[in-house]
């Protein structure tokens, strides 16, 4: 580790950029190997920080929501709730309607058991 690397690590700590700090070694290897130019190096480090912050914020919101169970769409057991239109729900989750500038309004009866095992 060079003096410059050490100074950069200290700067990242002082600025509270731990997302950049966590991936710095891997990004330096890429840069030294010629995979990343100066601007690419900086952009990728910034994206690492953005990703870390988004992940932390998402985890904080999940914790604050105090869900009884956390089930992703991929983990959801549609077989346990056969009335749910699985193909339609997966299609809506793909967000093609949003990219097409359309609206989606889900409606129907309230289900108390969403098929989550547990």
N, C-alpha and C positions, 0 to 999 in steps of 0.2 A: 504494500500500500504506500503510495507516494504522499508527500506533504500536501499536494493539491487535493488528492482524494480525501485525506483527513480533514482539511479545511472545508471541503464541500460537505462532508458528513456533518461537521459541526454547524455549518450554515443551515443545512436542512433541518437539523434538530432545533435550532434556535427559531426557525420559521414555522416549526411544527408541521413539516411536510413529510410525515412518516411513510406515506405511500411511496414517495420518491425514494426515501431512505431504504425501504424494504426491498426495492427492485434495483437499486443502484449498481450492485455488483454485476448482475446479469446484463444490465444496460451498458455498463463499462466494457464488459467482454464483447458485446455486440459492436460497440463503437471502435474498440481497438482492433477488432477483426475486420473492420471495414464495412460492416453491415449497416451502420448508421452514420450519417454525416452529422455535422454539428446541429443543424436545425432539426433533423429527425430525432437525434438523441434528446434534445430538449422537449420536442413534442411528445415523444413516447414517455418520458419521465412525467410530464404534466398529465398525460392521460392516465398513467399509473396512480397519480395522486387523486385525480377526479374519480376514478373507479373505486379507490379505497374509501373516499368520502361518501360516495353513493351507497356503497355496501354497508358502511357503519350507520348511515342515516336510515337505511331500510331496516337493518337489524334493530335499531332503536325504536322505530315505528312499530315493528312486530311485537317487541317486548311491551311497549306501551299499550298496545291493543288488547293484551291479555287474553288471547284466543285460548279456548280450551284445548284445541288441537290445531296444529299447523299442517295443512295438506296442500301440496302443489297440484296443479292440474295433471301433471304426469303421474302422480301418486294416487289420484282420486279413483275410487272403485265405482265405476259407472254400472257395473253388474249388480251392485247392491241397491241401486236406485234405477231400475229399468225404465221408469217414466221420463227420466232426463234424456234429452236428445244429445247423446255424446258427440256425434258428428257435427251437429250445429254448434255446440259449445266450443269444440276445438276449432271450428272454422271462425267463430267470433274471436277466439283468443289469438288467432293469426293476424288480426288487425287489418286485413285487406280492406274492410269497409272503411276504416279510418283513412288509409292511404288513397282510397278512391273518393274521399270527400263526402262520404255518406254518413248517415246516423244509424245507430242501433239502439233500440229500446227493448230490453228484455222484460217480459211480463209473464205472469202465470201464478199458480197457487204457491203459497209459502210452504216450503218443505222443512220439516223439523229434523229429519234425519238425512244427512247428505251422503250416506254410504261410507263414511270414514270408519275404518275398522279400529277397534280400540277397546 
